[in-house]
Amino acid sequence: MKRYINLKAFVGAAVISMFTVGCSDILEEEPRSAYTPDFFQTERGVQGGLTSMYAHLRYIYGQAYYYNATLTGTDEVTYARDADENFRVMDLSNQGVLTSSNSRADVLWGAAFPNINTASGIIENAAAVGTISPALIAEARFFRAFDYFKLVQTFGGVPLDLGSGELKFNTNPIRTSKRNTVPEVYTKAIFPDLLQAITDLPERGRVTGGATKTLARLYLAKAYLTYGWWLQNPNNIPTYPETSRTDPDGKDAQWYFQQAYDIAATAIDNPGPFALQPTFYDVNVGSNDRNSEILLYADHTEKSEFYNGGSLTFGSGGAPDNFAGWMMTWNYPNITSFTNANGTGSINSVQREASQDKGRPWTRMAPTIDVIQNTFADKTLDSRYDGTFTTVYRANWPKAGGATVPQVVYNANLLPIRPGEPVLSFLNEDPATPIAYPTGTGRSNIGAGELPGRADYVIAPSGISRIVYPKLWKLGTYRTDNGAGLGQPNAGSTRPFNIAKFSELYFVAAEAAVKGATTQPGKSAYDLINVIRARAGKWRFDNNGNTAKVEDNSAAMVAGTPTTIDINYILGERSREFYGEGYRWFDLVRTQKWNELASTYRIGGSNYGEHTPMTVTRTIQPFHYLRPIPQSQLDAMQMSSEERANYQNPGYN
């Protein structure tokens, strides 16, 4: 897959010509490569600018290389067999050196600054129209704060002046830039914009998926929480540009933890149209997309290529396609069965299909053995393992058509299987009877083992590798236009990519409580986490069993919660709830737990049949807690070599 960089996004501090990504994919109007203040002094201009803000999310979320930058190298994900440099260097396991040229955090830098400038244009000029409501301007405020919050977490201090003054709309082609400090970004940009957005945004979005008070409250609570950790700095992680860990307004970390708790609690008590889904399965199943738990998403559709922003029949491997779900999908169509009972007449019994349990294989990212065995240790009471991974691959060969289609094929132990039955199963636990794995590819053609009496090939949790592993189900393809066939599995996903969930408010409030916030009755860290754990115990469908399962284990889940909640426990619950959704690097950096929780991991080899777990060590240095400023930005600026070096985060020069 090629690396895509929008070079138009790098001019001076941040795209002063204001190329707005994605606008022409959404609006039926002439695309614009430059905006002027006059444009935002019209209703059409404000509406166009706001539409482009929602569209810009597609250039960040669902963009697989940025997705990789949020997960690979954490305790959730490592690189898979077919990973290229983009993925291997993020793992920090001696697979290459992370640099300003190969870090895929450049995706965020390139997409966020144009959007920030558009937001500033609306905020400055929309009032001149006379008919633009404060609620519309508040949407621009939310997105400006949203982008700055992502940037400051990723890069440290970033520019507030894009060429015309701090937080001013810029149209001047300037090739110099100055980075503000972390406290300046939070206190001048993020906090004020989100506070005003909470005041002016409606409880219900003006459009489906639009910004709301609840969404703004979530991000303000997250920003306060993150800034509180930054001020506290428990492990002495360096910041850049260098500055003291003091707040310009004289507030301490504890004040910010309390604010984070109070705002999250307010959002929980005043949810508007939002609510937790009844089961974890309901949150992520494709047929229930855009449900009441989702506060923000980068949207796509299977109804129109124009509004989808990409082809409905093939994937480009670049934004604005949603192709993140391919990355943790291994090459399952290589599984082989036989048309004859004597093991002759090979057939690929699991065909590539546009379905949530299958989809397009890419084999770039993989879960670790530790995730399967430890993070998701409870696979019986807790529904979240079943609602996160595809662990059973079912036969679907008749959907491929052909002149002669067998009704039965022969699989493990040369036992017969039929369409819809398991061909390969990743077991929940290592069995008492050791699995007889083959040397190399074996009968399955993918190195899977066999157990007596079972017609499905099997792999134990200790046997997952960089080439064969449970697929991430929750981001899988979902389409309604497959008919009786395999559909369009090579297209980018037409599902929305979920960005913010109502459930995270419980985690934010719980984390703030652990950090010392005074809690409200019924909303201690224990209480808040148990709301999520109780929901996790409720089943309505056995995803990998492919059958209805009405079971309520909520009491047992609550009984299993420790009475004393600490940060590591919250991080474990966050991983079970949000695994593979792009949260983890930010969680580990915020809490400064990255090295503690992710410095080693276990996984099998890169070739079929290599099931012996290997322990891999990562080298996570303090400077890695910030990503490098992209080389494209440095190259575009007219500065001396010394000035460029000073602009870059330490450790990356």
N, C-alpha and C positions, 0 to 999 in steps of 0.2 A: 504494500500500500504506500502511496506517495505521501510525502509531507506537504501540507498546504499552509502557506503563510500569506495573509492578506497584507502585502507591503503598503497598500494605501493607508493602512492603519498606523504607520510609523512616520510622522512628520513632527520634528521637534518634540514637545512634551506629549503630544497626543493627537494627531490628526486634526490639524487646525482647519483644513479644507472641509472637514466634517463629512466624510464619506459614511453614510449610514447603512450599515449592513442589513440586508434582508428586507428593506423597505419595499422594493419593487416586487418582492414575492407575495406581499400581502395586499398592497393598495393597488387599485385599478387606476393608476395615474402614471404620468411620465416619471421615470426614475430620475432622482436628482443626485448629483455628485457634490454639490455645494449648497449650503444654506446661508441665508442672510437674516439679519434681525427682522427685516420687513416680512419675510416668509412666515415667521412665527407670530406676526401681528395680524394673522388671518385665522379664521376658524379651520379652514382647510389645512393650513400649515401646522396648527397645533394638533389636529387629529392625525395628520400624517406623521408628525414627530412622535406622538404617543404610540401609534401603531408600530413604528420602527423599533421602539423600545421593547415591546413584547417580542418582536421578530428577532431582535439581537440575542435573545436567550438561546436561540437555536445554534448560534455560533459558539456557544460555550457548553451548553448542556446537550448531551448526545453526541458531541464531537469527541471521538474515541481517544484521541491523543491527549486532550485535556482530561478526560475521564481517567485515563491511565495515570496522569500526574497527581490525581487526588487519592489514588489507592495503592498503586504499585510501590512497594517498599514499606508498607505498613504491616501490621500484624494480620491484616485481612487478605492481602494479595501479593503474589510474586509474579515474575515473568513466566510465560509458558513456552513450549518448545519452539514455536514459530516466531517468537518475539524478535523484533529488530532493535537497533540501538535505542530508539525512542523509549522502549519499555525496559530494556536491560539496565540502562544507566539509572533509571528511577529506583531500581531495586537496591542500589548502594551495596552490592555484594560482589564487588570486584569484576563486574561485567563491563567496565568502562567508567569514565569520569564524567560526572554531571557538570555541564558547562553552560555558558550563556547561549551557545549555538544549538545544543541538543535538548535543553529543558523544554518540555511542552507546556509549561506554564505560560509560554509566550502567547498561547491561544487566548488566555484571559486578558493579558495586557492589550493585545490587538483589538479585541472586541469591546472591552470596557470603556476605554477612553473616548472613542467616537460617540458612544452612547451618553457618556457624562457630558460631553459638549452639547449634544442635542438637548439633554435635560436642562442645562444651563440656559440655552436659547429660549426654551419654553418658559422657564421660571422668570427670566428677565423681561420677556416681551409679551407674554400672553395677556397680561392685564390690560394692555393697550387696546385689545379687541373690544372689550366692554361686555362681551357675552360669554366669556370663558369662566366657568365656575371655579372656585377654589379647589374643588374636588379633582378637577382635571389637572390643575397645576400640581396638586399633591401627588398625583401619579408620577409626574416627572421628578418630584422631590424623592419619592420612594426609590425610583430606579437610580438616581444619582447616588443616594446613600448606599443602596444595594451594591453597586459596582465598586464604590470606594471601600466598602467593608470587605469585599472579596479581595481587592487589591492589597489593602494594608495587612491582611492576614498572610498573604502570599509573599509579598515583596518587602514588607516594612513600610517606611514612609515613602509616599509617592507625591507627584506634583499636584498642587491645588490650582496653580496658575498655568493655564494651557496657552498663554500668550497675551492675554488681555487683562490679567489681574486674577486674583484668587476667586475661584468659583464664578468666573465671568465667561460668557459666551465668546468664543474666539473665532475670528475669520482671517487672522493675520498669519501668513506663512512664516513662522519663526522656527529657527533650527537650534535653539538653545533651551535648556530646561534646568530647573532647580527642584530637588526633592524636599518636601516638607517632612517634619518629624512625625512619628506615630501619634503622639498626643495631639498635634495640630490637625491631623487628618480626622481623628475621632471627634475632637471638640469643635472644630470649625465646620466640618462637612457632615459627618455621619449622624451625630446626635441631633443637631438642629434640624436637619432635613427630616429625620424620622419622627421627631416630636411634632413638627408641623404636619407631617403626613397623618399621624394618628388623629390630630385635631380635625383635619379636613376630609380625610377619606371616608367613604360610606361604609356601613356594615356589610352591605352586599355590593359586589363589584358591578360597575356599570355594564360590563360585558362578562360573559362566562370566562372564568379564570382571571378576571381583573383584580387589581390591587384593592385591598380592604384594610380597615382598621386592625383586624386580627393579624393580617400579614405584617403590617408595619409594627405592631406590638411584638410579634415574634422576633423580628430582626433587631428591634431596639433592645429587647431583652438579651438576645445573643451578643449584640455589640457591647452592651454593658458588662456582661459576663466575661467576654473575651478580653476587654480592656482591663477589668479587675485583675484577671490572671496576669496580664502584661505588666501592670503596676507592681504586683506582688513578686513576680519573677522568681519562683522558688528554687530553680536550678541554675540561676545566673546565666541564662541564655543571652547572648549579645543582641543588641538591636541596631538598626541603621536607618537613616543617618543617626549617628551617635547623639544621645540625649539622656538626661537624667530620667529615672523612672518616677517622675512626679507629675501630678496633674496640674495643668495651668490654673484651674479653679480651686486648687487646694483640697480637693476631695481625695480620700484614700480608697484603697481597693475595697474595703468593707462597705463603703457607701455604694459603690457600683454593684457589688454582689447583692446588696439589699434592693437596689433599684431593679436589677435583673429579676429577682424573685417577685417583687411586687407587680411588675408589669406582666410577667408571665402568668401570675395568679389572676390578675385582672382579665387577661385574655381567656383563660380557662373559664372564668365565671361569666364572661360576656362573649360567647362564641359567635353570635350572629348566626349565619346559616351553616356554620361548620360544626363537626362532631366527629368523634372516633367512630370508625366502622365497627360493626358487631364482632367481626373476626379478623385476624391478621390476613387470612386468605382473601377476604373481601377488599382489603386495601390495595392489593397488587394484581389481582386477576384482571386480565385485559378486558373482559366483558363489563367491568365495573370502573373503567377509567373515568377520570374527572369526578370522582366521588367527593363526598362532603368532608373527607379528611385532608384533601389536597388543597393547599392554600395558593400554590403557584406552580406552573409547569410551562415548559417550552412545548408548544402545541404542534401537532401534525394531524393529518387526516388521510384516509384512504379514498376519499370522495373526489379529490381534485388535485392534480399535480401542481396547479397554480397556487393553491392555498396550502398545499403540503410543503412547498418549497423544495421539492425534489421528485425524482422519478418514482412512479408506483411499480415499476417492473425491474429496475436494476439499481444497485447502490453505487454511488460515486466514490465512496471512501473518503469523503470530505464534507465539511459543513456546507449547507445547513441540514444535511441528512442526519437523522438520528441513527447512528450505527455503533453506539457504545455497547449494545447488547451482543454484538458479534464477538467482542474481545474475549469474553470468558466462555465461549462456546467452542468445544474441541471438535475434532473431525469425526463425529459419530457415524456419518454415512459409510465409513470404512468397515463397520461391523459386518461380518460375513456369516451367512447361514448356508444351507444346502438344499437343493431341490430333491435330492435322493437320500434315502435312509442310510446309504453306505458312505456318506460324506463326500459325494461328488456332485457336480453341478452347482458351483458357488453362486450365491445371490446376495446382494446388499439388501438385507431385510428391513433396515431402517433408512428410509430415503430422506433427503433434505426436504423439509416441509416448512411452510410459513405458518407455524403454530408456536404457541408460547413455550412448549416443552422442547422445541427443536430449534429451528431458525438457521441462520447462515453461520457456518463454522469459520473461525479465524485463528484460534489457539494462540492468542497473544498474552493473556493473563490467566492466572490459575489461583484457586484457593489453596492454602497450605493444609497439611495434615492437621496442624494444631487447630485450625478453624473447625474442621469437621469433628475432631475428637474432643476439643476443649470448649471452644466458644459455643458450639451447639451440642454440648454433652448430653443434654436432655432432648431426646428425639421422640419421646413417648407422650409426656404430658404437654410439653411446649410445642405448639403448632408451627413455630417460626422456621425450623429447619425444613420442614415439608413445604412451607410457603415461600422458601427462598431458592431452593435448588431443584433441578431435575435430577432425580437419582434413579429413575426407571425409564429405560428407552424401549418403546413399544413398536411392534411390527406394523409397518404401513406400506409394504411393497405393492399391494394392489393399486394404490393411488397413482403409481407411476404409469399405469396402463401397459400396453404391449399386446402382441398377438396372442400369446398364451400366458396366462397369469395363474400360477399355482395357488391352490387353496390352503396347502400345508407346506411348511418347510421344516428342515431339521436343524437343530441348534445345539446347545451344549449337551454333552453325552449322547449326541445324535437323537435326541428326543424331539417329538413333533411340537411345533408351535403354529398358531393361527394369527391372522391379522388382529391387532389390538392387544396381543399378549406380550409379556416382557421378553425382550431379547437380551438385554443387559441390565443388571441391577448393581448399584453401589449399595452395599450393605450398611445398615445403621451401626453395626458393631463388628469387630473382628470375631469370626465364629470360633467355637471351641475346636471344631475340626479344621485343621489348617487347609487353606485353599491351595489346590494344585495349580499353581501358575505355570504356564509354559515358558520355555526359553524362546525369546523373540516374539513373533506375532502370534504363533499358535493357531488353533482351529478358528478362533474368533476373528483373526486377522488384526486384532488390536491388543494382543497380549493379555486378555482377560482369562480368569481361571474358571474352574468348574467345581461344583460340589455334588456328591452323589444324589441322584434322584431329581435334580433340578434341571429344567430345560433352558433356563436362562444362564448366560455367562455372569460371573460375579467378580467384584473387586471390593476388598475390605477397606475401611477408612485408612488403615496403615499402608495400603497399597496404591493410593492415588499418586499420580506423577505429574510431570510437566506436560505430558502428552495425552493423558486420559484422566479425567476428573469430573466430578459433578458440575453440570452447567448451571449458570445463574438463571433461574426460572423467572424471577420477578421482573426482569427487563426484557423478557422474551417477546418475540413477534406475536401480534394478535391482529387477525384480519377476518372480515366477514365475507370476503369475496373469493374464497378458495373453491367453492363448489364441491365437487366430489374428488378433486385432484389435490395436488401438492401446493397449489397457489403460486405466489411470487416470493420464494424464500430469499432471493438475492437482493431484493430491494431494501433500502433503509427502512427502519421501523416506522410505521405510520401511527404509532402510539405516542401520546405526550410523554415527555421526560419529566418526571416529578422532581420538583426543586425544593418545595417546602411543605411540611405536613403539620397538621394540628397536633399530632402526637408529640412533636418535639417540644412543645411548650411544657409538657410534664417533665421532660428531661432537663430542660433549662432551669426550671424552678427547683427541681431536686438537686441539681449540681450547685446552684446558688445557696441552697439550704446547707449542703455539706460544707460549703465555704464560709458558713457562719451567719447567713441571713436569718433574721427572726421570722419564724414561720407562722402561718395562720392555722387555726384549728382544722384538723382534717387534711392538712396539706404539708405534712412533714415530708422529708425525703423518702421515708419508708412508705407513707401513704401514696405519694405521687407515683413512685416506681411500681407499687402494687396495682395501680389502675392499669398500667401497661401490661404487667405480668398476668393479671387476671384475664385480660382480653386475650393474651397469648395462649391461655389454657382452653379457650373455646374453639371448638372445631365445627365446621359445617360440611367440609369436604376433605377427603384424603387425596391430596394432589397426586402423589406418586402411586397410590393405590388405585387412582382413577375411579373413585367411588364415593358416594355420600357417606359422611361420618359425622353424626350429631353427637357430640361429646363435650361435657363441661368439666374441665379439670382446673377451673379457676381457684377453687378452695385449696387444692393441693399446691398450685403454683404460689399462692400467697403464703401458705404454710412453709414453703421452701425459701422464702426471702429472709435474709439475715436481718436481725433487729437493728444492727448498726450498719448503715450504708456508708461506704467510702467511695472515693473517686474511681478506684479501679473497678468496683462493682458497677457503678454507673456506666463506665466505659464498656464493660462487658455487655450490659443490657443495651446500650446504644448500638453495639455491633450486631447483636441478635436482631434488633428492630430494624436497623438501617443498613445491614450488610450490603456492600456492593453498590451503594447509591451515591458515592462520591463524598461522604462525610468524613471518612476516617482520618485522612492526613490532617485536616483542620482540627479534629478532636484531639489527636495526639500532640500536635503543635501547641494548641491552646493550653492544654494541661501539662505540657512539657513531659509527657510520658512516652514519647516516641522511642527513645533509646531503651527504656526499661521494658517496654512491652513488645518491641519489634526487632531487637538486636539479633535474635536468632529465630530460625523456623525450620520445619522439617518438610521434606517432599521427596518423592521418587525421582528417577532419572528422566531423560529426554527421549528415550527410545522405548518402543513397545516391549513390554516384558520386564522393564526395570522398576520393580515394585519395592525394592529395599529402601526404607526411609534414610535420607541423608540430612544431617544437620548443617545448615548453612548459616554463616555469620555475616552480619552486615556491619559496615563501618559508618555509623551515623555521628557526624561531628556537630558541635553546636552551631556552626555556620550554616548547616543544612536546614535549620529551622526557618530560613528564608530561602526562597528560590532566586536564581540569578535574574537580573534585568536582562531582557532579550537582546541578543547581539544586533538584531535588526534595528532596535531603538538606538543603541549606541552608535551604529554606523550612520544613522540618518542625521545625527546631531553634529553641528559645526562647533567642535570643541577641541581643545588640545588633548594630547594623550593623557596628560595628568588629570585633566578635568573628567575625561571619560572614566579613568580608573577610579576616581573618587565618586563618580556617579554609581558605579557598580557595587553590589553587596560584597563585603569582604569574604574571601575564600574562593571567589570565582574569577579573579583577575589572572 
